[in-house]
Every structure is written in structure tokens, then in C-alpha cells.
């Protein structure tokens, strides 16, 4: 099993994180607007099955689709590039960015320092 620092250096971690952030943003939008997934799919001009795929994290998003979904829920698609070593150090010290109602990550994480609690919330 990988350590948390090793995990932060994998593409799987970052893909899953972005998918989780997108899931949370879409779910928050649907709740705030009292919309069903079917209504949201109709608004976007896609199938309900596609929305289910998005929310279940069953595919990698094309950048254009990520931007389209972000704009559809009234969010600016912001992408930051930070020094990996600095991010690993911040995450290891519990200094994560926060968003509300984060969906739990499917990645199994083992931390070596039991005094540091893994943040349940992050922002892309």
C-alpha cells in the first residue's frame, strides 16, 4: 500500500479528486435548484445515463466537457498548477483547501502520522 505522500504523486489520486470535486459541485447545484438528474441532463442536452456516469466517476472527462459542466452549474472552471513537493508537504501537514459536502474518496489512504487527520474536504 502506498503512503499518503506517494499517493499524492499519482495521476489516479488527482483524477479521483477532480471527479469528486465535480460530483460535489453538480450535486450541490442540483440540490440548490431542486433539480433531478434527468432535468439536468435535459438542460445540458445529454442523456440521463451520461449524467449518471459523470456522477459515478465512471470515466475521465475531456477538458471541454469539464468546462461545459462547470459552466452549466454556474461555476468558473479554475485549474491551478502548484509545485508538487509543496502540495505534498501541505497535505501531509493537514493544510488542505476546503469545500463543503465532499464525497468520500474511493482511494484507500494510509497515513504514517496518526496525529494528522485526513481532511474530508478539498477544493480543486
N, C-alpha and C positions, 0 to 999 in steps of 0.2 A: 504494500500500500504506500502511496506517495505521501510525503509530508505536505502540510499546507503551503509552504514556500514553493515546493516543487510543483504542486497543483496550479498555483498562480502563474506558472510559466508554460502552461499547456493551452493549446487552442480550444480544447474541449471545455475547459473552465470558462473561458471568455465567451464562447458561443452560447453555452448554457446560461451564463449571466445575462447576456443581451436578450436571449429568448425569454428569460424570467422577467426582465425589466419590461419587455414589450407586453408580455402576458398581463403583468400588473397594471400597466398603463391602459390597455384595452379593457380589462375587467373594471377598473375604476371609471372609465368613460361610460361603459355600458350601465353600470350601477347609477352613476350621476344623471344619466339621460333616460333611465328606466327603459332601456332597450334590450331586446333579445339578441342572441347571436344571429338569428335569421334576419331580423331587421337591419342589423349592422352589415351583414353580407349583402343585403339588397342595396343599402346605401353605397357600398363600395363597388357594386356590380360584379360580385363574385359569388360562388356557391357557399352554402352553409358548411359543407364539408371542408372547404378551403379554410374558413374561419376556425373550424374545429382543429385542423392541422396546425394553424398558427398558434392557437391557444394551448395545444397539447405539445408543442415543441417538436413536432414530427418531421421537420425539415429545416434546412438552412435557408435563411432569407436572402434574396438578392438585395443589394443595396437599394435599388429603385423601389422594391416592394416595401422595404423597411421605411423609406421616406414616405411613400404613399400611405401606409398605415398610420404613421405618426401624424401626418397632416390631417387624415380623416378623423382623428380623435382630438384635433386641436392642439397638438404638441409640436414644438420645434425639434426636429431630429438632430440633436447635438452629439457629436462624436469627438472625444478628446484622445490625444495620444500623449501618454506620460512615460517617463523613464521607468522601465520595468523594475529595476532594482529599488527605486524609491517606492513604487506601489507595493512591492513585496514587503518592504520594511514597514510601511504604514499599516498594511493589512495585518502583519504579524503583531503589531503593537495595538491592534484594535482601533485604529484610526480610519474607519471606513466612511464613505459617503452614505447618506441615508435617504430612503424613500419609504413611503407608507405602504403597508399591506403587502409585503414581499411574499411571493410564492416560495415555498421551501425548495431548495436546490436538490436535484436528484443525485448530485455528486457526493460520494462518501468522503468526508474530510477528517483526517487525524491530525490533531494539534499536539505538539510536544510540551507546550507550556499550559498547564491546566488553569492557571490564574487568568488567562486571556480568554474571554468569552467570544465565540464566533458571532459576528453581527448577523442578525436576521434580515437586515435591510441594507440595500446598497443602491447606488444610482450609477447609471452608465454615463 
